[in-house]
Amino acid sequence: MASSKDDLKARARQMLINGDEFEKIEKDTGLRQKDLKRIQKEISSHF
């Protein structure tokens, strides 16, 4: 179960980097907006 969630997070991360909207990512991955914002914060901290 954990590996599939990690896979979803990796997919969402790539979608965020590509510039996809939160709504599309939520629909495709099933992750919550809270999770997406956390991933976005991690990405932003690298730049």
N, CA, C and O atoms as a GROMACS GRO file, in nm:
protein
  188
    1MET      N    1   0.083  -0.120   0.000
    1MET     CA    2   0.000   0.000   0.000
    1MET      C    3   0.087   0.126   0.000
    1MET      O    4   0.059   0.221  -0.072
    2ALA      N    5   0.191   0.125   0.081
    2ALA     CA    6   0.275   0.243   0.090
    2ALA      C    7   0.346   0.272  -0.041
    2ALA      O    8   0.362   0.388  -0.079
    3SER      N    9   0.389   0.168  -0.110
    3SER     CA   10   0.460   0.190  -0.236
    3SER      C   11   0.368   0.251  -0.341
    3SER      O   12   0.412   0.333  -0.421
    4SER      N   13   0.241   0.212  -0.341
    4SER     CA   14   0.149   0.271  -0.438
    4SER      C   15   0.123   0.419  -0.407
    4SER      O   16   0.108   0.500  -0.499
    5LYS      N   17   0.119   0.453  -0.280
    5LYS     CA   18   0.102   0.594  -0.242
    5LYS      C   19   0.226   0.673  -0.281
    5LYS      O   20   0.216   0.788  -0.325
    6ASP      N   21   0.343   0.612  -0.266
    6ASP     CA   22   0.467   0.677  -0.308
    6ASP      C   23   0.467   0.697  -0.459
    6ASP      O   24   0.514   0.799  -0.509
    7ASP      N   25   0.416   0.599  -0.532
    7ASP     CA   26   0.406   0.610  -0.678
    7ASP      C   27   0.313   0.725  -0.717
    7ASP      O   28   0.342   0.800  -0.810
    8LEU      N   29   0.202   0.738  -0.645
    8LEU     CA   30   0.107   0.846  -0.673
    8LEU      C   31   0.171   0.981  -0.643
    8LEU      O   32   0.152   1.077  -0.718
    9LYS      N   33   0.245   0.988  -0.534
    9LYS     CA   34   0.312   1.114  -0.500
    9LYS      C   35   0.417   1.150  -0.604
    9LYS      O   36   0.432   1.267  -0.639
   10ALA      N   37   0.489   1.050  -0.654
   10ALA     CA   38   0.589   1.075  -0.757
   10ALA      C   39   0.522   1.124  -0.885
   10ALA      O   40   0.573   1.213  -0.953
   11ARG      N   41   0.410   1.063  -0.918
   11ARG     CA   42   0.335   1.106  -1.038
   11ARG      C   43   0.283   1.248  -1.021
   11ARG      O   44   0.291   1.328  -1.113
   12ALA      N   45   0.229   1.278  -0.902
   12ALA     CA   46   0.178   1.412  -0.875
   12ALA      C   47   0.291   1.514  -0.879
   12ALA      O   48   0.274   1.625  -0.929
   13ARG      N   49   0.406   1.476  -0.828
   13ARG     CA   50   0.523   1.565  -0.830
   13ARG      C   51   0.560   1.600  -0.974
   13ARG      O   52   0.586   1.716  -1.006
   14GLN      N   53   0.564   1.498  -1.060
   14GLN     CA   54   0.598   1.521  -1.200
   14GLN      C   55   0.492   1.608  -1.268
   14GLN      O   56   0.526   1.694  -1.349
   15MET      N   57   0.366   1.587  -1.235
   15MET     CA   58   0.259   1.667  -1.294
   15MET      C   59   0.270   1.813  -1.248
   15MET      O   60   0.246   1.904  -1.327
   16LEU      N   61   0.307   1.835  -1.121
   16LEU     CA   62   0.326   1.972  -1.072
   16LEU      C   63   0.442   2.039  -1.144
   16LEU      O   64   0.433   2.157  -1.181
   17ILE      N   65   0.549   1.965  -1.165
   17ILE     CA   66   0.665   2.021  -1.235
   17ILE      C   67   0.626   2.057  -1.379
   17ILE      O   68   0.674   2.156  -1.434
   18ASN      N   69   0.540   1.976  -1.438
   18ASN     CA   70   0.495   2.001  -1.576
   18ASN      C   71   0.396   2.116  -1.584
   18ASN      O   72   0.364   2.164  -1.693
   19GLY      N   73   0.345   2.162  -1.468
   19GLY     CA   74   0.255   2.276  -1.466
   19GLY      C   75   0.108   2.242  -1.472
   19GLY      O   76   0.026   2.329  -1.502
   20ASP      N   77   0.072   2.117  -1.443
   20ASP     CA   78  -0.069   2.080  -1.442
   20ASP      C   79  -0.141   2.144  -1.323
   20ASP      O   80  -0.078   2.175  -1.221
   21GLU      N   81  -0.270   2.162  -1.336
   21GLU     CA   82  -0.350   2.224  -1.230
   21GLU      C   83  -0.382   2.125  -1.120
   21GLU      O   84  -0.384   2.004  -1.142
   22PHE      N   85  -0.406   2.178  -0.999
   22PHE     CA   86  -0.438   2.093  -0.884
   22PHE      C   87  -0.559   2.003  -0.912
   22PHE      O   88  -0.557   1.885  -0.878
   23GLU      N   89  -0.662   2.059  -0.973
   23GLU     CA   90  -0.784   1.982  -0.998
   23GLU      C   91  -0.756   1.858  -1.082
   23GLU      O   92  -0.805   1.749  -1.053
   24LYS      N   93  -0.676   1.875  -1.186
   24LYS     CA   94  -0.642   1.763  -1.275
   24LYS      C   95  -0.560   1.659  -1.199
   24LYS      O   96  -0.582   1.539  -1.214
   25ILE      N   97  -0.464   1.705  -1.119
   25ILE     CA   98  -0.380   1.613  -1.044
   25ILE      C   99  -0.462   1.537  -0.940
   25ILE      O  100  -0.445   1.416  -0.924
   26GLU      N  101  -0.551   1.608  -0.870
   26GLU     CA  102  -0.638   1.543  -0.771
   26GLU      C  103  -0.722   1.435  -0.838
   26GLU      O  104  -0.738   1.325  -0.784
   27LYS      N  105  -0.776   1.466  -0.954
   27LYS     CA  106  -0.861   1.372  -1.026
   27LYS      C  107  -0.782   1.249  -1.070
   27LYS      O  108  -0.830   1.136  -1.058
   28ASP      N  109  -0.662   1.270  -1.122
   28ASP     CA  110  -0.582   1.160  -1.175
   28ASP      C  111  -0.520   1.073  -1.066
   28ASP      O  112  -0.511   0.951  -1.081
   29THR      N  113  -0.476   1.134  -0.956
   29THR     CA  114  -0.404   1.060  -0.853
   29THR      C  115  -0.488   1.024  -0.732
   29THR      O  116  -0.459   0.927  -0.662
   30GLY      N  117  -0.593   1.102  -0.705
   30GLY     CA  118  -0.674   1.076  -0.588
   30GLY      C  119  -0.615   1.134  -0.459
   30GLY      O  120  -0.667   1.110  -0.350
   31LEU      N  121  -0.507   1.209  -0.473
   31LEU     CA  122  -0.446   1.271  -0.355
   31LEU      C  123  -0.524   1.396  -0.314
   31LEU      O  124  -0.590   1.459  -0.397
   32ARG      N  125  -0.515   1.430  -0.187
   32ARG     CA  126  -0.584   1.549  -0.137
   32ARG      C  127  -0.505   1.674  -0.171
   32ARG      O  128  -0.385   1.668  -0.198
   33GLN      N  129  -0.574   1.787  -0.169
   33GLN     CA  130  -0.508   1.915  -0.197
   33GLN      C  131  -0.398   1.942  -0.094
   33GLN      O  132  -0.294   1.999  -0.128
   34LYS      N  133  -0.420   1.900   0.029
   34LYS     CA  134  -0.320   1.916   0.134
   34LYS      C  135  -0.190   1.844   0.095
   34LYS      O  136  -0.081   1.898   0.114
   35ASP      N  137  -0.202   1.723   0.042
   35ASP     CA  138  -0.085   1.647  -0.002
   35ASP      C  139  -0.015   1.718  -0.118
   35ASP      O  140   0.108   1.724  -0.122
   36LEU      N  141  -0.094   1.770  -0.211
   36LEU     CA  142  -0.036   1.838  -0.327
   36LEU      C  143   0.038   1.964  -0.286
   36LEU      O  144   0.145   1.993  -0.340
   37LYS      N  145  -0.016   2.038  -0.191
   37LYS     CA  146   0.051   2.159  -0.144
   37LYS      C  147   0.182   2.124  -0.074
   37LYS      O  148   0.280   2.198  -0.085
   38ARG      N  149   0.184   2.013  -0.002
   38ARG     CA  150   0.306   1.969   0.064
   38ARG      C  151   0.412   1.933  -0.040
   38ARG      O  152   0.529   1.969  -0.025
   39ILE      N  153   0.373   1.863  -0.146
   39ILE     CA  154   0.466   1.828  -0.254
   39ILE      C  155   0.515   1.955  -0.322
   39ILE      O  156   0.634   1.966  -0.353
   40GLN      N  157   0.425   2.050  -0.346
   40GLN     CA  158   0.464   2.175  -0.411
   40GLN      C  159   0.564   2.252  -0.324
   40GLN      O  160   0.657   2.313  -0.375
   41LYS      N  161   0.544   2.249  -0.193
   41LYS     CA  162   0.637   2.317  -0.102
   41LYS      C  163   0.774   2.252  -0.108
   41LYS      O  164   0.876   2.321  -0.106
   42GLU      N  165   0.779   2.118  -0.116
   42GLU     CA  166   0.907   2.048  -0.128
   42GLU      C  167   0.978   2.086  -0.257
   42GLU      O  168   1.099   2.106  -0.258
   43ILE      N  169   0.902   2.097  -0.365
   43ILE     CA  170   0.960   2.134  -0.494
   43ILE      C  171   1.015   2.277  -0.487
   43ILE      O  172   1.125   2.304  -0.533
   44SER      N  173   0.937   2.366  -0.430
   44SER     CA  174   0.975   2.507  -0.422
   44SER      C  175   1.100   2.528  -0.336
   44SER      O  176   1.179   2.619  -0.362
   45SER      N  177   1.118   2.445  -0.236
   45SER     CA  178   1.233   2.462  -0.148
   45SER      C  179   1.364   2.430  -0.219
   45SER      O  180   1.471   2.470  -0.172
   46HIS      N  181   1.359   2.358  -0.328
   46HIS     CA  182   1.480   2.322  -0.402
   46HIS      C  183   1.528   2.435  -0.494
   46HIS      O  184   1.640   2.430  -0.545
   47PHE      N  185   1.444   2.535  -0.515
   47PHE     CA  186   1.480   2.642  -0.609
   47PHE      C  187   1.510   2.771  -0.537
   47PHE      O  188   1.542   2.871  -0.601
   0.00000   0.00000   0.00000
